[in-house]
């Protein structure tokens, strides 16, 4: 089953509240973290909605991935034979 990734951003000033981080780690898998942000993986979207309700000082957004465009030159028009 595919896991969805979400970005949780703390609105307050660092450090992150230990109780909040403990709850997040109990409900999801933390992939990466920074001073005010956590990247988490969850099996079900309901888990994220539950975290958002319980943690009002956090914002929750689904991770968006973009394809890296190619910089390789291409021929716009084929040469006439």
TIRO-2110 file (N, C-alpha, C; in Angstrom, 1 decimal):
// TIRO-2110
0.8, -1.2, 0.0, N, 1, A
0.0, 0.0, 0.0, CA, 1, A
0.9, 1.2, 0.0, C, 1, A
0.6, 2.2, -0.8, N, 2, A
1.4, 3.4, -1.0, CA, 2, A
1.2, 4.3, 0.2, C, 2, A
2.2, 4.9, 0.7, N, 3, A
2.1, 5.9, 1.8, CA, 3, A
2.2, 7.3, 1.2, C, 3, A
1.3, 8.2, 1.8, N, 4, A
1.3, 9.6, 1.4, CA, 4, A
2.2, 10.3, 2.3, C, 4, A
2.9, 11.4, 1.8, N, 5, A
3.8, 12.2, 2.6, CA, 5, A
3.1, 13.6, 2.8, C, 5, A
3.3, 14.1, 4.0, N, 6, A
2.8, 15.4, 4.4, CA, 6, A
3.9, 16.2, 5.1, C, 6, A
3.8, 17.5, 4.9, N, 7, A
4.7, 18.4, 5.6, CA, 7, A
4.0, 19.1, 6.7, C, 7, A
4.5, 19.0, 7.9, N, 8, A
3.9, 19.6, 9.1, CA, 8, A
4.9, 20.7, 9.5, C, 8, A
4.3, 21.9, 9.5, N, 9, A
5.1, 23.1, 9.9, CA, 9, A
4.6, 23.7, 11.2, C, 9, A
5.5, 23.9, 12.1, N, 10, A
5.2, 24.5, 13.4, CA, 10, A
5.1, 26.0, 13.3, C, 10, A
4.0, 26.6, 13.7, N, 11, A
3.8, 28.1, 13.6, CA, 11, A
4.6, 28.9, 14.7, C, 11, A
4.9, 28.3, 15.8, N, 12, A
5.5, 28.9, 16.9, CA, 12, A
7.0, 29.0, 16.7, C, 12, A
7.7, 29.5, 17.7, N, 13, A
9.2, 29.6, 17.6, CA, 13, A
9.8, 28.3, 18.1, C, 13, A
11.0, 28.0, 17.6, N, 14, A
11.7, 26.7, 18.0, CA, 14, A
12.1, 26.8, 19.4, C, 14, A
12.3, 25.7, 20.1, N, 15, A
12.3, 24.3, 19.6, CA, 15, A
10.9, 23.8, 19.5, C, 15, A
10.8, 22.7, 18.8, N, 16, A
9.5, 22.0, 18.7, CA, 16, A
9.0, 21.5, 20.0, C, 16, A
7.7, 21.6, 20.3, N, 17, A
7.2, 21.0, 21.6, CA, 17, A
7.4, 19.5, 21.6, C, 17, A
8.0, 19.0, 22.7, N, 18, A
8.3, 17.6, 22.8, CA, 18, A
7.0, 16.7, 22.8, C, 18, A
5.9, 17.2, 23.4, N, 19, A
4.7, 16.4, 23.4, CA, 19, A
4.1, 16.3, 22.0, C, 19, A
4.2, 17.4, 21.3, N, 20, A
3.7, 17.4, 19.9, CA, 20, A
4.5, 16.4, 19.0, C, 20, A
5.8, 16.4, 19.1, N, 21, A
6.6, 15.6, 18.3, CA, 21, A
6.4, 14.1, 18.7, C, 21, A
6.2, 13.9, 20.0, N, 22, A
6.0, 12.5, 20.5, CA, 22, A
4.7, 12.0, 19.9, C, 22, A
3.6, 12.8, 19.8, N, 23, A
2.3, 12.4, 19.2, CA, 23, A
2.5, 12.1, 17.7, C, 23, A
3.2, 13.0, 17.0, N, 24, A
3.4, 12.9, 15.6, CA, 24, A
4.2, 11.6, 15.3, C, 24, A
5.2, 11.3, 16.1, N, 25, A
6.0, 10.1, 15.9, CA, 25, A
5.2, 8.8, 16.2, C, 25, A
4.2, 8.9, 17.1, N, 26, A
3.4, 7.8, 17.4, CA, 26, A
2.4, 7.4, 16.3, C, 26, A
1.9, 8.5, 15.6, N, 27, A
0.9, 8.3, 14.6, CA, 27, A
1.4, 8.2, 13.2, C, 27, A
2.7, 8.5, 13.0, N, 28, A
3.2, 8.5, 11.6, CA, 28, A
4.7, 8.1, 11.6, C, 28, A
5.3, 8.0, 10.4, N, 29, A
6.7, 7.8, 10.3, CA, 29, A
7.4, 9.1, 9.9, C, 29, A
8.3, 9.6, 10.7, N, 30, A
9.0, 10.9, 10.4, CA, 30, A
10.1, 10.5, 9.4, C, 30, A
10.1, 11.1, 8.2, N, 31, A
11.1, 10.9, 7.2, CA, 31, A
12.2, 11.9, 7.4, C, 31, A
11.9, 13.1, 7.6, N, 32, A
12.9, 14.2, 7.7, CA, 32, A
12.4, 15.3, 8.7, C, 32, A
13.3, 16.0, 9.2, N, 33, A
12.9, 17.1, 10.1, CA, 33, A
13.9, 18.3, 10.0, C, 33, A
13.4, 19.5, 10.3, N, 34, A
14.3, 20.6, 10.4, CA, 34, A
13.9, 21.4, 11.6, C, 34, A
14.3, 22.7, 11.7, N, 35, A
14.0, 23.5, 12.9, CA, 35, A
12.5, 23.6, 13.2, C, 35, A
11.7, 23.8, 12.2, N, 36, A
10.3, 24.0, 12.4, CA, 36, A
9.4, 23.1, 11.6, C, 36, A
10.0, 22.2, 10.8, N, 37, A
9.2, 21.4, 9.9, CA, 37, A
9.5, 19.9, 10.0, C, 37, A
8.5, 19.1, 9.8, N, 38, A
8.6, 17.6, 9.8, CA, 38, A
8.0, 17.1, 8.5, C, 38, A
8.7, 16.2, 7.8, N, 39, A
8.1, 15.4, 6.7, CA, 39, A
7.8, 14.1, 7.2, C, 39, A
6.5, 13.7, 7.1, N, 40, A
6.0, 12.4, 7.6, CA, 40, A
5.3, 11.6, 6.5, C, 40, A
5.3, 10.3, 6.7, N, 41, A
4.6, 9.4, 5.9, CA, 41, A
3.5, 8.7, 6.7, C, 41, A
2.3, 8.6, 6.1, N, 42, A
1.2, 8.0, 6.8, CA, 42, A
0.5, 7.0, 5.8, C, 42, A
-0.1, 5.9, 6.4, N, 43, A
-0.8, 4.9, 5.6, CA, 43, A
-2.2, 5.5, 5.2, C, 43, A
-2.8, 6.2, 6.1, N, 44, A
-4.2, 6.7, 5.8, CA, 44, A
-4.3, 8.2, 6.0, C, 44, A
-5.0, 8.9, 5.2, N, 45, A
-5.2, 10.3, 5.3, CA, 45, A
-5.9, 10.7, 6.6, C, 45, A
-6.7, 9.8, 7.2, N, 46, A
-7.4, 10.2, 8.4, CA, 46, A
-6.4, 10.4, 9.6, C, 46, A
-5.3, 9.8, 9.6, N, 47, A
-4.3, 10.0, 10.6, CA, 47, A
-3.8, 11.5, 10.6, C, 47, A
-3.6, 12.1, 9.4, N, 48, A
-3.2, 13.4, 9.3, CA, 48, A
-4.3, 14.4, 9.7, C, 48, A
-5.5, 14.1, 9.4, N, 49, A
-6.6, 14.9, 9.8, CA, 49, A
-6.8, 14.9, 11.3, C, 49, A
-6.5, 13.8, 11.9, N, 50, A
-6.5, 13.7, 13.4, CA, 50, A
-5.4, 14.5, 14.0, C, 50, A
-4.2, 14.4, 13.4, N, 51, A
-3.1, 15.2, 13.9, CA, 51, A
-3.4, 16.7, 13.8, C, 51, A
-4.0, 17.1, 12.7, N, 52, A
-4.3, 18.5, 12.5, CA, 52, A
-5.3, 19.1, 13.5, C, 52, A
-6.3, 18.2, 13.9, N, 53, A
-7.2, 18.6, 14.9, CA, 53, A
-6.6, 18.7, 16.3, C, 53, A
-5.7, 17.8, 16.6, N, 54, A
-5.0, 17.8, 17.9, CA, 54, A
-3.9, 18.8, 18.1, C, 54, A
-3.4, 19.2, 17.0, N, 55, A
-2.2, 20.1, 17.0, CA, 55, A
-2.5, 21.5, 16.3, C, 55, A
-3.2, 22.4, 17.0, N, 56, A
-3.6, 23.6, 16.4, CA, 56, A
-2.4, 24.6, 16.0, C, 56, A
-1.3, 24.4, 16.6, N, 57, A
-0.1, 25.2, 16.3, CA, 57, A
0.7, 24.7, 15.1, C, 57, A
0.2, 23.8, 14.4, N, 58, A
0.9, 23.2, 13.2, CA, 58, A
0.0, 23.4, 12.0, C, 58, A
0.7, 23.6, 10.8, N, 59, A
0.0, 23.6, 9.5, CA, 59, A
0.3, 22.2, 8.9, C, 59, A
-0.6, 21.7, 8.1, N, 60, A
-0.4, 20.4, 7.4, CA, 60, A
-0.7, 20.6, 6.0, C, 60, A
0.3, 20.2, 5.1, N, 61, A
0.1, 20.2, 3.7, CA, 61, A
0.6, 18.9, 3.1, C, 61, A
0.0, 18.5, 2.0, N, 62, A
0.4, 17.3, 1.3, CA, 62, A
1.7, 17.6, 0.5, C, 62, A
2.6, 16.8, 0.5, N, 63, A
3.9, 17.0, -0.3, CA, 63, A
3.6, 17.0, -1.8, C, 63, A
4.1, 17.9, -2.5, N, 64, A
4.0, 18.0, -3.9, CA, 64, A
5.3, 17.8, -4.6, C, 64, A
5.3, 16.9, -5.6, N, 65, A
6.6, 16.6, -6.3, CA, 65, A
6.5, 17.1, -7.7, C, 65, A
7.5, 17.7, -8.2, N, 66, A
7.6, 18.2, -9.6, CA, 66, A
8.6, 17.4, -10.3, C, 66, A
8.4, 17.1, -11.6, N, 67, A
9.4, 16.5, -12.4, CA, 67, A
10.4, 17.6, -12.8, C, 67, A
11.7, 17.2, -12.8, N, 68, A
12.7, 18.1, -13.2, CA, 68, A
12.8, 18.2, -14.7, C, 68, A
12.7, 19.4, -15.3, N, 69, A
12.7, 19.5, -16.7, CA, 69, A
14.1, 19.2, -17.3, C, 69, A
14.1, 18.6, -18.5, N, 70, A
15.3, 18.3, -19.1, CA, 70, A
15.9, 19.6, -19.7, C, 70, A
17.2, 19.7, -19.7, N, 71, A
17.9, 20.8, -20.3, CA, 71, A
18.7, 20.4, -21.6, C, 71, A
18.4, 19.2, -22.0, N, 72, A
19.1, 18.7, -23.2, CA, 72, A
18.5, 19.4, -24.4, C, 72, A
19.3, 19.9, -25.3, N, 73, A
18.8, 20.5, -26.5, CA, 73, A
18.1, 19.5, -27.4, C, 73, A
17.0, 20.0, -28.1, N, 74, A
16.3, 19.1, -29.0, CA, 74, A
16.2, 19.8, -30.3, C, 74, A
16.0, 19.0, -31.4, N, 75, A
15.8, 19.5, -32.7, CA, 75, A
14.4, 19.9, -32.8, C, 75, A
14.1, 21.1, -33.2, N, 76, A
12.7, 21.6, -33.3, CA, 76, A
12.1, 21.1, -34.6, C, 76, A
12.9, 21.1, -35.7, N, 77, A
12.4, 20.7, -37.0, CA, 77, A
13.3, 19.7, -37.6, C, 77, A
12.8, 18.6, -38.1, N, 78, A
13.7, 17.6, -38.7, CA, 78, A
14.2, 18.1, -40.0, C, 78, A
15.5, 17.8, -40.3, N, 79, A
16.0, 18.3, -41.6, CA, 79, A
15.4, 17.6, -42.8, C, 79, A
15.3, 18.3, -43.9, N, 80, A
14.7, 17.7, -45.2, CA, 80, A
15.7, 16.8, -45.8, C, 80, A
15.3, 15.7, -46.3, N, 81, A
16.2, 14.7, -46.9, CA, 81, A
16.5, 15.0, -48.3, C, 81, A
END
